[in-house]
Amino acid sequence: MLILGLILLVLGLVLDIGILWTIGVILLVVGAVLFLLGSTGRAVGGRRHWY
């Protein structure tokens, strides 16, 4: 999710498409939160590990 958010963010900036930039920022924030929760050992979405 972090990588997809970064790709959309860059594409939105390069192609000057506002909706891609907005979606990219949202995906980066959500991905960062999920990464932090997962790295602390906390269960995310009812699962402790994502394979």
N, C-alpha and C positions, 0 to 999 in steps of 0.2 A: 504494500500500500504506500509505503514511503517512496519507493522508486517510481511508481505510477504517478503519484502526486508531483514529484520533482519533474518528471517528463512533461506532464500537462502544464505545469507552471512555466517551464522554459518555452514550450510551444506557444502558450498564450502570450508571453512577452514578445517572442520573435515575430509571430504572425499578427500581433495586435488584436487578439480575440479575447475580449473581457471575460466571457463565460468560462473559457479554458483556464484562465488565470485564477478565477474564483474557485473553480472545482479543484484545481491543483493545490491551492492554499488549504482548502477544507480537508483534502485527502492527506496532506502533510501533517496537519494538526491531529487528525484522528489516528493516523499511523504512528505518530510520535507518542500519543497517549497510550495506545495499545502496546507499543514496544516497551514503554516504561512500566506499565502494569505487569506485563509478561516477564520482564527482567527481574522484577522484585519477588517473583514466585507467587504472585496473586493469581487466582483463577479468573480468566477472562472468558465470558460467554459460557460459563459453566464447565469449562475445561481448563485444567492446569497446564497442559502441554498441547501445542499445535504442531502436527506432523506434516 
